[in-house]
Amino acid sequence: MINAPETPYLIKPNSGFKVNQAVTIPTEGIGLNKSLLKKELKKLRKEIGELQHRLFAEDKNALLLVFQAMDAAGKDSTIRAVLSGVNPAGCHVSSFKKPSAEELDHDYLWRSAIRLPERGRIGVFNRSYYEETLVVRVHPNYLNYQRLVDLPDTLSEKSLKSFWGERFESINDHEKHLTRNGTVIIKFWLNVSKDEQKKRFLSRLNEPEKYWKFDSGDLKERALWDDYMHAYEQMLNATSTNHAPWYAIPADNKLFMRVEVARTIVATLKAMNPQFPDVDKDELAKFNEMRGLLNHE
């Protein structure tokens, strides 16, 4: 198991993390200097590409990146901006929305488990099984569609307290199993403020080329902001572990957010230290023979 990169935004296990104390704008480093941020992002993208190339060649471990956030926090654009230098053959992005009928016929971890990255690859979950402790917690009636046994008759927060604890336990066990078998996991909560979300929603409503991004349901979910913050706080505290840490990334400035995500990915890949495979003496001798044949054609 590698050690989680230490950053100001790492949520340490048992730290009593408070959502309302987490910053949504940067507090240190190069701050909001746009020119420096762009320069650093370009450098970090190149590093990610080079490290991913070694990860792919080594074919030993995988890296799973999990992104969770409120609407308009910038998940899609961050994934695109940070991983644009990665060979598409070595990276796969999965987005999880409303479960299908087939998915509801399985346990809630099934649909993400079948999309886990292979050895040598980077997998990205744009939303994930954590939706089952976030949107489902805010809308507990969704549990009725899952045909679960032993659900209480009244789906209240109080009656479901042990239920959410069991889901956190299952997720932690799942991630520990993955880590033991070579998948390194880092998780990003893109922490956008309610005021900034409002600005981005208005931008989508005021600019025709952004109409497609807006859904009327977004406002209904926004009205439940406090419920979501409670669900996030419970989830982050219960599931940020040494083997699968959460990072609460300030998301009010998209460029800074992308740089901070990229920094964490680079630090993690460096800690994984992927290497090109060694060639034994017999194979090297064959290579020398083949080199001679090619040079004398």
C-alpha positions in Angstrom: 0.0 0.0 0.0 1.4 3.4 -0.9 1.1 6.4 1.4 -1.5 9.0 0.5 0.2 12.2 -0.8 0.1 14.8 1.9 -1.7 18.0 0.7 -3.7 20.7 2.6 -6.8 19.0 1.2 -6.3 15.5 2.3 -9.1 14.3 4.6 -7.2 12.2 7.2 -9.0 9.3 8.8 -10.7 10.0 12.1 -10.0 13.8 11.7 -13.5 14.9 12.4 -13.7 16.6 9.0 -16.3 19.5 8.8 -17.8 20.4 5.5 -18.6 23.9 6.5 -14.9 24.5 7.4 -13.6 23.2 4.1 -12.3 26.0 1.8 -13.8 26.4 -1.7 -11.0 28.8 -2.8 -7.2 28.2 -2.7 -5.4 29.2 0.4 -1.7 28.8 -0.5 0.8 28.2 -3.2 0.5 30.0 -6.5 -3.1 30.9 -5.6 -5.1 32.3 -8.5 -2.3 33.5 -10.8 -3.8 32.4 -14.1 -0.6 32.4 -16.0 1.3 30.3 -13.5 -1.6 27.9 -13.1 -1.8 27.3 -16.8 2.0 26.7 -17.0 1.9 24.2 -14.1 -1.1 22.4 -15.5 0.7 21.9 -18.8 3.7 20.5 -17.0 1.6 18.2 -14.8 -0.3 16.8 -17.8 3.0 15.9 -19.4 4.1 14.1 -16.2 0.9 12.2 -16.0 1.3 11.1 -19.6 4.8 9.9 -19.0 4.0 8.1 -15.7 0.9 6.5 -17.3 3.1 5.2 -20.1 5.3 3.4 -17.5 2.2 2.2 -15.6 0.9 0.6 -18.9 4.2 -1.0 -19.8 4.7 -2.4 -16.3 1.2 -4.0 -16.4 1.2 -4.6 -12.6 -1.0 -2.0 -10.8 -4.0 0.1 -11.8 -5.0 3.6 -10.6 -8.7 4.4 -9.9 -9.7 8.0 -9.7 -13.1 8.7 -8.1 -14.8 12.1 -8.6 -17.8 13.2 -6.6 -19.4 16.7 -6.4 -22.5 18.8 -6.5 -23.9 19.8 -9.9 -21.8 22.4 -11.8 -18.7 21.8 -9.7 -16.7 20.9 -12.9 -16.1 17.1 -12.8 -16.3 16.6 -16.6 -14.1 19.6 -17.5 -11.6 18.6 -14.8 -11.3 15.0 -16.0 -10.9 16.3 -19.6 -8.3 19.0 -18.7 -6.2 16.8 -16.4 -6.1 13.6 -18.5 -5.9 15.1 -22.0 -2.2 14.0 -22.2 -2.9 10.3 -21.4 -2.9 7.7 -24.1 -6.6 6.7 -24.6 -5.6 3.1 -24.7 -4.5 3.3 -21.1 -7.4 5.2 -19.6 -11.1 4.7 -19.3 -13.8 7.1 -18.0 -17.1 5.7 -16.6 -20.1 7.9 -15.7 -22.8 6.6 -13.4 -26.3 8.0 -13.6 -29.7 6.5 -12.8 -29.3 2.7 -12.4 -30.8 0.6 -15.2 -33.2 -2.3 -14.6 -30.3 -4.8 -15.0 -28.2 -2.8 -12.5 -31.0 -2.8 -10.0 -31.1 -6.6 -10.2 -27.6 -6.7 -8.7 -26.1 -5.2 -5.6 -25.2 -1.6 -5.8 -21.4 -2.2 -6.2 -21.9 -4.4 -9.2 -22.2 -1.8 -11.9 -19.0 -0.1 -10.9 -17.1 -3.3 -10.2 -17.5 -4.4 -13.9 -15.9 -1.1 -15.0 -12.8 -1.2 -12.8 -9.5 -0.5 -14.6 -7.3 -3.4 -15.7 -3.7 -3.6 -14.5 -1.6 -1.0 -16.2 -4.5 1.4 -16.7 -6.1 4.5 -15.2 -9.8 4.2 -14.5 -12.0 7.3 -13.8 -15.3 7.1 -12.1 -17.4 10.3 -12.8 -19.7 9.8 -9.9 -19.6 6.3 -8.4 -21.0 3.8 -5.9 -20.8 6.7 -3.4 -24.1 8.0 -5.0 -25.6 5.2 -2.9 -24.7 7.1 0.3 -25.4 10.6 -1.1 -28.3 11.1 -3.5 -30.0 7.9 -2.1 -29.5 9.2 1.4 -31.1 12.5 0.5 -33.9 10.6 -1.4 -34.3 7.4 0.7 -37.4 6.5 -1.3 -35.0 5.4 -4.0 -34.3 2.4 -1.8 -37.7 1.0 -2.6 -36.5 0.3 -6.2 -33.6 -1.8 -5.0 -35.8 -4.5 -3.5 -33.6 -4.9 -0.4 -34.4 -7.1 2.5 -34.9 -5.8 6.1 -35.6 -2.2 5.2 -37.5 -0.4 8.0 -41.1 0.6 7.2 -40.3 4.3 7.7 -37.3 5.4 5.7 -36.3 8.2 8.1 -32.7 9.3 8.8 -33.0 7.9 12.3 -34.3 4.5 11.2 -31.6 4.2 8.5 -28.7 5.2 10.7 -27.3 1.6 10.9 -28.1 1.0 7.3 -25.7 3.8 6.1 -23.1 2.6 8.5 -23.3 -0.9 6.9 -23.0 0.7 3.4 -19.8 2.6 4.5 -18.4 -0.6 5.9 -19.1 -2.5 2.6 -17.5 0.3 0.6 -14.4 0.3 2.8 -14.1 -3.5 2.6 -14.5 -3.3 -1.2 -11.8 -0.6 -1.6 -9.5 -2.5 0.8 -9.9 -5.6 -1.4 -9.1 -3.7 -4.5 -6.0 -2.1 -2.9 -4.7 -5.5 -1.8 -5.0 -6.7 -5.3 -3.1 -3.9 -7.0 -5.6 -1.1 -7.6 -4.5 2.2 -6.0 -7.5 4.5 -5.2 -7.6 8.2 -4.8 -10.9 10.1 -4.4 -11.7 13.7 -5.1 -14.6 15.7 -3.7 -14.8 18.9 -5.8 -15.9 21.4 -3.1 -17.9 24.1 -4.9 -19.7 26.8 -2.8 -23.5 27.4 -3.1 -22.9 30.9 -4.4 -20.5 29.7 -7.1 -23.0 27.0 -8.1 -25.6 29.7 -8.5 -23.3 31.7 -10.8 -22.6 28.6 -13.0 -26.3 27.8 -13.2 -27.1 31.3 -14.3 -24.3 31.1 -16.9 -26.0 28.0 -18.3 -29.3 29.8 -18.5 -27.9 33.0 -20.0 -25.7 31.5 -22.7 -27.4 29.5 -25.5 -24.4 27.3 -26.1 -24.7 26.1 -22.5 -28.4 25.4 -22.5 -27.8 21.7 -23.0 -25.9 21.6 -19.6 -28.9 22.7 -17.6 -31.6 20.4 -16.2 -34.6 21.8 -14.3 -34.0 19.0 -11.8 -30.7 20.7 -10.8 -32.7 23.4 -8.9 -34.7 20.8 -7.0 -31.4 19.2 -5.8 -30.0 22.7 -5.0 -32.9 23.3 -2.7 -31.7 20.3 -0.7 -28.1 21.7 -0.3 -28.0 21.3 3.5 -29.1 17.7 3.3 -26.4 17.0 0.7 -23.8 18.7 2.8 -24.8 16.5 5.8 -24.6 13.4 3.6 -21.2 14.4 2.2 -19.8 15.0 5.7 -20.9 11.6 7.0 -19.6 9.9 3.9 -16.2 11.6 3.8 -15.5 11.0 7.5 -16.6 7.3 7.2 -14.7 6.4 4.0 -11.5 8.5 3.9 -9.0 5.8 4.7 -5.3 5.3 4.5 -5.8 2.9 1.6 -8.4 5.0 -0.3 -8.2 8.7 0.8 -10.5 11.5 0.0 -9.3 15.0 -1.0 -11.6 18.0 -0.6 -10.5 20.1 -3.5 -11.5 23.8 -3.6 -13.6 24.1 -6.7 -14.7 27.8 -7.0 -11.8 28.4 -9.3 -11.7 25.8 -12.0 -8.2 26.3 -13.1 -6.8 26.0 -9.5 -9.0 22.9 -9.0 -7.6 21.2 -12.1 -4.0 21.9 -11.0 -4.6 20.6 -7.5 -6.2 17.4 -8.9 -3.3 16.9 -11.3 -0.7 17.5 -8.5 -2.3 14.8 -6.4 -2.4 12.3 -9.4 1.3 13.0 -10.2 2.3 12.5 -6.6 0.3 9.2 -6.4 1.8 7.9 -9.6 5.3 8.8 -8.4 4.7 6.9 -5.2 3.5 3.9 -7.2 6.9 4.2 -9.1 6.0 2.2 -12.2 9.0 0.8 -14.1 9.5 -0.5 -17.6 9.9 -4.3 -17.5 13.4 -5.8 -17.3 14.6 -8.0 -20.1 16.5 -11.2 -19.1 19.8 -12.2 -20.7 18.3 -14.8 -23.1 15.7 -12.3 -24.5 18.3 -9.6 -24.8 20.5 -12.0 -26.8 17.5 -12.6 -29.1 17.0 -8.8 -29.5 20.7 -8.4 -30.5 20.3 -11.2 -33.1 17.2 -9.6 -34.5 18.9 -6.2 -34.6 21.7 -7.7 -36.6 19.2 -9.3 -39.1 17.4 -6.0 -39.6 20.6 -4.1 -40.1 21.8 -6.5 -42.8 18.6 -6.7 -44.9 
